[in-house]
């Protein structure tokens, strides 16, 4: 047997030249990578680690994720600089708190910008100067009350909030795009400036353009907002088509 050492002849390439994004996803989220793969440009790449969470989906159970967020963040491309990190759970962000999540991540990833679906959604609302919103979620009434209260406390008028009533986080991705579309059309208040479809596990990205054409207002989903806001953090110069008005906005 011959054993050789070989020397590369070309300079080492930079992985993801336009940006590397770390994703902290829930162990039970079956959709986040599919959505991000659809929406991110080819020269931006994301790298996922998963945090353990438990069912049923309640505010109390969502809070149990907090101790695992730091450990999960530490497994994202060890020894390699990330350009941004996202914590990918909308209801979990509301339960744990935006500032607390950033602190937990930056304990092991200092100086890396952090986003989440709530921060991203609020930035999207401001982008469109929306004040009155309708919300669609897969959650129960109890969780929806927390979601509505959060956005109300941020100064937005929540005209309506509707949920599919799911407690099992693993099942939320199985809600069809058609049901998401039909429910959004049926429950969006006619006075709303914008509709927000909450939850990274929902396949809402598949129907954003259709919904905006029918509702005549911007429609924001958790994963679309995360994609847009993380591209802003990268100062990515190009627009993304096919996923609603938000990703057509400039990212600089």
Secondary structure, DSSP 8 states (H G I E B T S, - for coil): ---------S----SSTTEEEEEEEETT-SSHHHHHHHHS-TTEEEEEEEE---SS--HHHHHTTHHHHHHHHHTSSTTS--SEEEEE-HHHHHHH-HHHHHHHHHTTSTT--EEEHHHHHHHHHHHTT--EEEEEESS-HHHHHHHHHHHHHTT-EEEEEEE-----GGGGGGS-HHHHHHHHHHHS-TT-SEEEE--TTS-GGGGHHHHHHHHSSEEEEHHHHHHHHHHHHHT------SS-SGGGS---
